[in-house]
Structure formats: structure tokens, C-alpha cells
Amino acid sequence: MVQRPLSLAAFPFATAAAWCFTGLVLCAPTYGVDKPATPTTAPAPTYEFRSGRWIPLAGPATQPAEDVVLDRAEDLLQRGAHNQARKLLLEWFEARDKDGVPDRKVANRDRATFLFAESYYQYGNRILAFYHFDEVMDLFPESRFYYPSLQRQYDIADAYLLGYKRRFLKLAILGAEDEAIEMLYRIQNRSPGSPLAEKALLRTADFYYRTAQYDLAADAYGVYLKSYPRSPLVTAVRLRQAFSSIGQFRGTKFDPTPITDARQQLSDLIVSEPKVAADEGLAEMVDRIDGAFAQKLYQTGDFYDRTHQPVAAVYTWRYLVQTYPDSMLSGRAQARIAKMPASAIATTAPYSPASESEELLPSKSPTTGSSTRRDSSASSAPSAVGQP
């Protein structure tokens, strides 16, 4: 006898009851059962690089909310009533600060601080306004008032550079050019690479150029060219940099390094920007610079002649004749050479830039007798004993 396993198929009533029970379970409402929560993506935190490490910033400033007091203060500022607006804002701060301690979590505090700074700006205390705009950017780096505050700081610095005065005994008599330069530097650090930072750097360089601080102007223009090589103002900045180098030249009896740099900068502009070079007459400037180099060589040879160094004098004047043959001083140098002792005239002539075949050939130095290679640059002076 075969023993078969029991199944629901042998009991039709049990089978129908099982199917009914299954349907009730599946269709019954899930009262008291929590549904799985829909996954939400939290906003990515914001970090700022300070002192060599990334520091998480506080949450963004509160969203714009209705505030009747601030609306009234803003309306007063638009009408120029800065004193009334400032008193209203002070009452707003006092009503929301706890024990005199500012609470940055108060809604619309970034807007109130910005309006408070604006009241001092309209009053004329631009230094104090600058610090309050700083407060907006320090406490609320993600506020919508960050860049308006930065722009206001630029306006303050620009006004001081244009002659706006600070008050002393209620009299506007104190300048603030140095403070303005520091403000522009802080703007560049606040938003490096931004259009406003570029504008601040160029404003600094232009101020140095306008006030004849040509050494600082040349450095500032150089930084601008390295930081913003694709700016549409590159050609004008390169031209200003060359003029700043020329402005540092004090005469042929002083260091020729600035005018040497200017000649190279102008020559590069002549090659890369021929139209600008023609409009500005850069070729004539280069010719005048070459004339200054020729005069310096002539004066150097005269120094050697006066200090009883005829060999060095002849060598220097020959270098002048060969390097600047079209100069007016070339004929005077040849006349001076003719009057020198025969032993000095018999010395080896310096390297001639016109001879390409001699460029790789070493020549003997008339003073040391060592084997040297001459530089074909028009701006380089010859090596000689006792050169001033």
C-alpha cells in the first residue's frame, strides 16, 4: 500500500478558504504600519579654504522674508535720510540681540547689516562703512548681499583714490590713499579671479602710474599680465608697463636696468602689435632709447680716459661705433679714438654684431686676456676694468 502525502487538493473547502484568507491579507489596508520614507538628498555643505585647511561654513543666510522695519529703513536710504534709517536699524538690532550679543541666526540680519553699512556710506564715514560691509561678508558668506557689499567696498576705495577725504573735526581734510590700496588688496583676496578682483588690481596699477610711482606700477602691471593673460586689456597694460619702466630711468649716469627692460618690452610690442606700435610711435621710442645707450657708452669711455685707462676707453668707444653706427656720438667717439696712444689703439677690437660668422667664435678680452664670448645685444655694455 502506497502512502500519499496529504495536500489541500484533497479538501476543496480548505483550498477555497486558504485563497480567501490570502486575498484578505493582501488587500487589507496597512493601518499603523509605517511606509518606507522617500530618500531625500541633503544639500552639500560649503567649505572655505582658510589657513591651509578647509573649514565648513555655516548654513546660508535666511531666505528673504517680509520685514516692515527693514523695508522702511531701505526706503529712507533711497530718499537720502541716512540718519533716520540708522536710528531705525539700531532699534531693530537692540530688539533682536540677546544681552547686547549679536545673534547671526536672526532672520534678515544680513540685510539689516548691509543697510546699516549703507547708512554710514551715505553719511560719509566710508571707513566705518567698509568695516560693516566686511561684517556682512564675514558672517554671511552665502548671503545675497555678499557681492553688493564687495562692490561697495570697491566704490569706497575708488573714491579715496580719486581724492575723497576723511573727516577730522567735521572737516573733510584727510586723504586715505594708502587705506584705499589696502582695501583693493583685500577685495582681490575676497574673490580671487573674479572680474571685480581684476578691476581692483588694474585700478591699483593705474593709481601708481598716475602718481608717478613707476616702480610699483611696473610691478602691478606685471602681476596683472601674469594673472589675466587673456584679458582684452593686455595690449594697453603691456604699453603702460613699458612706459613705467621708462619712467624709472633717471639718466645715463644711473642704473640702465629700467630702460633696458623698457626697450625689450617695446620691441616685443612692435613685433606682436604692429598697428599699436605704429599709432604710438614705438619705433621712435626705441631709437631714443638706443641714443641713451650710446650716450652712456660715450660717457663710460670718457670716464676711462679721465682715469688714465686708455685701453678701456678705446675698447668702449669702439663698441659704441660698432653697435650704434648711426648715432651722433659715433663720430665723436671715432675722433676721440684717433687722439689716444698708439698702444691703446692697437688693442683688439670688440665683437661686431654685424658679423654673424664671429658669433660663435671666442674673442680675447683686452683687459684680462681670457677667452670670452661677446654678447650681441645692443643694450649690453662691454666688460672693462674700473667700469663705473
C-alpha positions as a printed NumPy array, in Angstrom:
array([[  0.   ,   0.   ,   0.   ],
       [  1.412,   3.31 ,  -1.095],
       [  1.236,   6.161,   1.435],
       [  0.494,   9.507,  -0.381],
       [  1.207,  12.897,   1.249],
       [ -1.782,  14.97 ,   2.242],
       [ -2.492,  18.122,   0.195],
       [ -5.105,  20.865,   0.071],
       [ -6.308,  19.473,  -3.231],
       [ -7.886,  16.605,  -1.28 ],
       [-10.041,  19.093,   0.663],
       [-11.832,  21.517,  -1.736],
       [-13.356,  23.501,   1.102],
       [ -9.975,  24.081,   2.75 ],
       [ -8.491,  25.186,  -0.563],
       [-11.17 ,  27.835,  -1.072],
       [-10.788,  29.095,   2.498],
       [ -6.998,  29.456,   2.069],
       [ -7.382,  31.504,  -1.077],
       [ -9.916,  33.81 ,   0.571],
       [ -7.669,  34.363,   3.561],
       [ -4.718,  35.219,   1.273],
       [ -6.804,  37.78 ,  -0.597],
       [ -7.922,  39.457,   2.601],
       [ -4.34 ,  39.783,   3.814],
       [ -3.103,  41.274,   0.558],
       [ -5.966,  43.693,   0.149],
       [ -6.28 ,  44.817,   3.767],
       [ -5.151,  48.429,   4.487],
       [ -1.884,  48.695,   6.389],
       [ -3.149,  50.648,   9.371],
       [ -0.402,  51.52 ,  11.879],
       [  2.388,  50.358,   9.542],
       [  4.939,  52.996,   8.573],
       [  5.668,  53.267,   4.898],
       [  9.322,  53.479,   3.853],
       [ 10.409,  57.097,   3.692],
       [ 11.335,  58.541,   0.335],
       [ 15.099,  59.121,   0.293],
       [ 15.969,  62.798,   0.214],
       [ 19.294,  64.327,  -0.773],
       [ 20.681,  66.717,   1.822],
       [ 22.272,  69.9  ,   0.475],
       [ 26.017,  69.612,   0.061],
       [ 27.941,  71.502,   2.727],
       [ 30.018,  74.522,   1.744],
       [ 33.68 ,  74.808,   2.721],
       [ 36.161,  77.688,   2.621],
       [ 39.958,  77.33 ,   2.474],
       [ 41.486,  79.204,   5.397],
       [ 44.951,  78.951,   6.951],
       [ 45.867,  75.868,   4.964],
       [ 42.741,  73.814,   5.659],
       [ 39.1  ,  73.578,   4.582],
       [ 36.64 ,  74.96 ,   7.126],
       [ 32.873,  74.238,   6.83 ],
       [ 30.787,  77.355,   6.552],
       [ 27.59 ,  77.991,   8.393],
       [ 24.336,  77.458,   6.617],
       [ 23.199,  80.05 ,   4.121],
       [ 21.559,  83.219,   5.296],
       [ 17.846,  83.141,   5.756],
       [ 15.7  ,  83.417,   2.712],
       [ 14.22 ,  86.845,   2.01 ],
       [ 11.363,  87.414,   4.424],
       [  8.977,  90.253,   4.932],
       [ 10.196,  92.802,   7.452],
       [  8.328,  96.088,   7.666],
       [ 11.085,  97.829,   9.657],
       [ 13.813,  96.948,   7.159],
       [ 11.578,  97.907,   4.25 ],
       [ 11.056, 101.305,   5.848],
       [ 14.795, 101.708,   6.503],
       [ 15.575, 100.872,   2.892],
       [ 13.007, 103.388,   1.708],
       [ 14.6  , 106.058,   3.915],
       [ 18.041, 105.3  ,   2.453],
       [ 16.689, 105.599,  -1.068],
       [ 15.437, 109.066,  -0.154],
       [ 18.791, 110.013,   1.434],
       [ 17.549, 110.067,   5.028],
       [ 20.508, 108.074,   6.322],
       [ 20.313, 109.363,   9.919],
       [ 16.7  , 108.268,  10.384],
       [ 17.444, 104.929,   8.735],
       [ 20.426, 104.325,  11.031],
       [ 18.349, 105.027,  14.166],
       [ 15.663, 102.672,  12.935],
       [ 18.205,  99.937,  12.281],
       [ 19.795, 100.382,  15.718],
       [ 16.379,  99.806,  17.3  ],
       [ 15.968,  96.723,  15.115],
       [ 19.294,  95.3  ,  16.356],
       [ 18.576,  96.086,  20.006],
       [ 15.206,  94.34 ,  19.846],
       [ 16.716,  91.109,  18.499],
       [ 20.131,  90.842,  20.162],
       [ 20.374,  88.999,  23.448],
       [ 22.207,  90.908,  26.181],
       [ 23.917,  93.023,  23.563],
       [ 25.445,  89.973,  21.832],
       [ 24.715,  89.871,  18.089],
       [ 22.69 ,  86.852,  17.033],
       [ 23.607,  85.923,  13.488],
       [ 20.753,  83.416,  13.248],
       [ 18.135,  86.14 ,  13.354],
       [ 16.165,  86.31 ,  10.13 ],
       [ 17.216,  89.097,   7.752],
       [ 20.226,  90.057,   9.85 ],
       [ 22.448,  90.066,   6.735],
       [ 20.099,  92.549,   5.106],
       [ 19.984,  94.717,   8.224],
       [ 23.78 ,  94.785,   8.467],
       [ 24.064,  95.721,   4.801],
       [ 21.576,  98.576,   5.217],
       [ 23.407,  99.731,   8.342],
       [ 26.667,  99.889,   6.388],
       [ 24.879, 101.742,   3.602],
       [ 23.698, 104.368,   6.08 ],
       [ 27.308, 105.108,   7.073],
       [ 28.28 , 105.165,   3.386],
       [ 25.718, 107.857,   2.657],
       [ 26.695, 109.768,   5.767],
       [ 30.288, 109.975,   4.556],
       [ 32.081, 107.756,   7.065],
       [ 33.381, 105.404,   4.402],
       [ 35.96 , 103.681,   6.627],
       [ 33.296, 102.596,   9.127],
       [ 31.023, 101.601,   6.261],
       [ 33.826,  99.446,   4.845],
       [ 34.124,  97.518,   8.108],
       [ 30.369,  96.934,   8.299],
       [ 30.4  ,  95.608,   4.726],
       [ 33.214,  93.354,   5.909],
       [ 30.89 ,  92.114,   8.648],
       [ 28.304,  91.115,   6.062],
       [ 30.846,  89.04 ,   4.147],
       [ 32.464,  87.523,   7.257],
       [ 29.256,  86.418,   8.967],
       [ 27.155,  85.648,   5.887],
       [ 29.443,  84.377,   3.099],
       [ 26.483,  82.835,   1.228],
       [ 24.215,  85.852,   1.545],
       [ 22.784,  87.579,  -1.495],
       [ 24.348,  90.761,  -0.129],
       [ 27.919,  89.395,  -0.372],
       [ 28.785,  90.736,  -3.811],
       [ 26.883,  94.022,  -3.398],
       [ 28.993,  94.555,  -0.253],
       [ 32.162,  93.758,  -2.205],
       [ 31.164,  96.214,  -4.923],
       [ 30.506,  98.893,  -2.306],
       [ 33.986,  98.325,  -0.885],
       [ 35.457,  98.865,  -4.343],
       [ 33.454, 102.074,  -4.688],
       [ 34.85 , 103.28 ,  -1.349],
       [ 38.445, 102.549,  -2.359],
       [ 37.999, 104.142,  -5.773],
       [ 36.54 , 107.296,  -4.217],
       [ 39.512, 107.653,  -1.867],
       [ 41.94 , 107.234,  -4.771],
       [ 40.056, 109.949,  -6.642],
       [ 40.525, 112.388,  -3.762],
       [ 37.646, 111.736,  -1.378],
       [ 38.675, 112.965,   2.091],
       [ 38.101, 111.638,   5.586],
       [ 36.596, 113.894,   8.217],
       [ 38.567, 115.361,  11.083],
       [ 36.784, 117.756,  13.428],
       [ 33.882, 117.616,  10.967],
       [ 36.197, 118.841,   8.208],
       [ 36.977, 116.672,   5.175],
       [ 40.732, 117.245,   5.119],
       [ 42.434, 113.835,   5.466],
       [ 43.294, 111.677,   2.489],
       [ 43.198, 107.894,   2.553],
       [ 45.137, 106.679,  -0.478],
       [ 47.127, 104.101,   1.475],
       [ 43.962, 102.737,   3.067],
       [ 42.357, 102.554,  -0.382],
       [ 45.213, 100.453,  -1.758],
       [ 44.81 ,  98.088,   1.197],
       [ 41.079,  97.894,   0.507],
       [ 41.696,  96.928,  -3.116],
       [ 44.143,  94.26 ,  -1.992],
       [ 41.534,  92.794,   0.374],
       [ 38.981,  92.757,  -2.439],
       [ 41.369,  90.653,  -4.513],
       [ 41.753,  88.217,  -1.635],
       [ 37.993,  88.077,  -1.098],
       [ 37.207,  86.965,  -4.649],
       [ 40.378,  85.899,  -6.48 ],
       [ 39.996,  85.6  , -10.224],
       [ 36.677,  87.44 , -10.328],
       [ 36.018,  90.423, -12.604],
       [ 35.982,  92.711,  -9.583],
       [ 39.373,  91.382,  -8.42 ],
       [ 40.794,  92.036, -11.895],
       [ 39.343,  95.53 , -11.815],
       [ 40.839,  96.169,  -8.357],
       [ 44.326,  95.082,  -9.457],
       [ 44.214,  97.264, -12.564],
       [ 42.92 , 100.207, -10.504],
       [ 45.88 ,  99.816,  -8.161],
       [ 48.377,  99.797, -11.037],
       [ 46.753, 102.836, -12.667],
       [ 46.911, 104.751,  -9.381],
       [ 50.635, 104.051,  -9.049],
       [ 51.151, 105.141, -12.655],
       [ 49.117, 108.326, -12.243],
       [ 51.058, 109.302,  -9.088],
       [ 54.451, 108.641, -10.764],
       [ 55.256, 105.621,  -8.57 ],
       [ 56.605, 103.878, -11.64 ],
       [ 58.442, 101.068,  -9.87 ],
       [ 55.254,  99.928,  -8.127],
       [ 53.233, 100.499, -11.297],
       [ 55.542,  98.268, -13.356],
       [ 55.287,  95.506, -10.75 ],
       [ 51.499,  95.777, -10.552],
       [ 51.132,  95.694, -14.336],
       [ 53.413,  92.657, -14.43 ],
       [ 51.218,  90.841, -11.901],
       [ 48.156,  91.715, -13.97 ],
       [ 49.706,  90.253, -17.131],
       [ 50.533,  87.014, -15.319],
       [ 47.144,  86.735, -13.616],
       [ 44.946,  87.695, -16.591],
       [ 46.844,  86.821, -19.793],
       [ 43.634,  86.608, -21.852],
       [ 42.208,  89.944, -20.843],
       [ 41.261,  92.274, -23.718],
       [ 43.269,  94.977, -21.938],
       [ 46.576,  93.09 , -22.213],
       [ 47.954,  95.295, -25.001],
       [ 47.211,  98.519, -23.12 ],
       [ 48.674,  97.063, -19.921],
       [ 51.869,  95.998, -21.716],
       [ 52.207,  99.508, -23.08 ],
       [ 51.727, 101.041, -19.629],
       [ 54.285,  98.615, -18.206],
       [ 56.857,  99.736, -20.775],
       [ 56.145, 103.405, -20.042],
       [ 56.506, 102.676, -16.315],
       [ 59.931, 101.186, -16.956],
       [ 60.939, 104.273, -18.935],
       [ 59.732, 106.466, -16.081],
       [ 62.166, 104.767, -13.699],
       [ 65.191, 105.743, -15.795],
       [ 66.942, 108.679, -14.105],
       [ 69.633, 109.386, -16.671],
       [ 72.658, 107.891, -18.354],
       [ 74.75 , 108.236, -15.203],
       [ 72.461, 105.904, -13.282],
       [ 71.385, 102.275, -13.461],
       [ 70.225, 101.437, -17.023],
       [ 68.191,  98.357, -15.987],
       [ 64.746, 100.051, -16.248],
       [ 65.37 , 101.404, -19.719],
       [ 66.819,  98.058, -20.786],
       [ 63.576,  96.401, -19.714],
       [ 61.572,  99.108, -21.48 ],
       [ 63.436,  98.528, -24.739],
       [ 62.709,  94.815, -24.625],
       [ 59.049,  95.396, -23.797],
       [ 58.646,  97.928, -26.603],
       [ 60.418,  95.641, -29.082],
       [ 58.049,  92.797, -28.196],
       [ 55.072,  95.1  , -28.747],
       [ 56.417,  96.194, -32.131],
       [ 56.548,  92.547, -33.219],
       [ 53.235,  91.375, -31.73 ],
       [ 51.15 ,  94.551, -32.184],
       [ 52.406,  96.399, -35.291],
       [ 49.319,  98.608, -35.587],
       [ 49.541,  99.766, -31.973],
       [ 53.279, 100.288, -32.412],
       [ 52.686, 102.498, -35.438],
       [ 49.969, 104.519, -33.696],
       [ 52.062, 105.076, -30.561],
       [ 55.371, 105.648, -32.358],
       [ 57.15 , 102.846, -30.512],
       [ 59.916, 102.559, -33.128],
       [ 60.919, 106.167, -32.46 ],
       [ 60.959, 105.442, -28.725],
       [ 63.304, 102.512, -29.289],
       [ 65.579, 104.792, -31.329],
       [ 65.666, 107.312, -28.489],
       [ 66.489, 104.533, -26.049],
       [ 69.346, 103.435, -28.304],
       [ 70.527, 107.032, -28.288],
       [ 70.558, 106.952, -24.487],
       [ 72.601, 103.732, -24.564],
       [ 75.072, 105.339, -26.978],
       [ 75.4  , 108.35 , -24.69 ],
       [ 76.036, 106.086, -21.705],
       [ 78.777, 104.247, -23.611],
       [ 80.375, 107.548, -24.611],
       [ 80.301, 108.759, -21.005],
       [ 81.785, 105.469, -19.829],
       [ 84.65 , 105.799, -22.306],
       [ 85.2  , 109.383, -21.185],
       [ 85.404, 108.169, -17.578],
       [ 88.097, 105.673, -18.541],
       [ 90.014, 108.393, -20.393],
       [ 89.874, 110.734, -17.38 ],
       [ 91.026, 107.977, -15.019],
       [ 94.029, 107.131, -17.266],
       [ 92.711, 103.831, -18.615],
       [ 93.212, 104.349, -22.366],
       [ 92.781, 100.683, -23.299],
       [ 89.331, 100.518, -21.692],
       [ 88.397, 103.905, -23.201],
       [ 89.298, 102.815, -26.739],
       [ 87.521,  99.499, -26.269],
       [ 84.324, 101.214, -25.057],
       [ 84.286, 103.78 , -27.856],
       [ 84.873, 101.102, -30.48 ],
       [ 81.969,  99.18 , -29.055],
       [ 79.854, 102.339, -29.381],
       [ 80.905, 102.848, -33.028],
       [ 80.157,  99.244, -33.977],
       [ 76.881,  98.92 , -32.058],
       [ 75.36 , 102.34 , -32.834],
       [ 76.98 , 103.467, -36.107],
       [ 74.124, 105.875, -36.884],
       [ 74.384, 107.714, -33.581],
       [ 75.643, 111.299, -33.487],
       [ 78.106, 110.245, -30.817],
       [ 79.686, 107.674, -33.13 ],
       [ 81.687, 110.356, -34.97 ],
       [ 82.79 , 111.95 , -31.704],
       [ 83.914, 108.573, -30.415],
       [ 85.995, 107.97 , -33.551],
       [ 87.608, 111.384, -33.13 ],
       [ 88.483, 110.586, -29.524],
       [ 89.933, 107.214, -30.52 ],
       [ 92.231, 108.912, -33.037],
       [ 93.778, 111.016, -30.242],
       [ 94.51 , 108.043, -27.971],
       [ 98.001, 106.481, -27.601],
       [ 99.089, 104.035, -30.261],
       [ 99.346, 101.204, -27.742],
       [ 95.692, 101.628, -26.837],
       [ 94.605, 101.845, -30.471],
       [ 96.43 ,  98.604, -31.234],
       [ 94.204,  96.623, -28.873],
       [ 91.792,  94.027, -30.236],
       [ 88.511,  95.486, -31.415],
       [ 85.325,  94.309, -29.665],
       [ 82.93 ,  91.852, -31.237],
       [ 80.905,  93.301, -34.104],
       [ 77.19 ,  92.401, -34.039],
       [ 77.067,  92.728, -37.831],
       [ 79.31 ,  89.695, -38.308],
       [ 77.258,  86.537, -37.904],
       [ 80.257,  84.319, -38.578],
       [ 82.016,  85.605, -35.457],
       [ 79.083,  84.972, -33.136],
       [ 80.304,  81.54 , -32.119],
       [ 83.99 ,  82.448, -32.117],
       [ 85.531,  83.44 , -28.771],
       [ 87.489,  86.664, -28.662],
       [ 90.249,  87.812, -26.348],
       [ 89.4  ,  90.314, -23.695],
       [ 91.806,  93.295, -23.946],
       [ 91.962,  93.628, -20.174],
       [ 92.191,  90.069, -18.867],
       [ 93.464,  88.17 , -21.881],
       [ 90.999,  85.372, -21.183],
       [ 88.846,  83.762, -23.797],
       [ 85.327,  85.245, -23.698],
       [ 82.229,  85.316, -25.888],
       [ 80.728,  88.691, -26.761],
       [ 77.068,  89.441, -26.335],
       [ 75.457,  90.826, -29.475],
       [ 72.726,  92.616, -27.526],
       [ 72.604,  96.329, -28.263],
       [ 71.803,  97.139, -24.676],
       [ 74.763,  95.354, -23.061],
       [ 77.842,  97.394, -22.21 ],
       [ 81.362,  95.923, -22.715],
       [ 83.317,  94.459, -19.862],
       [ 86.233,  96.635, -18.802],
       [ 88.375,  97.348, -15.771],
       [ 87.075, 100.049, -13.452],
       [ 83.722, 100.492, -15.153],
       [ 81.596, 102.983, -13.167]])
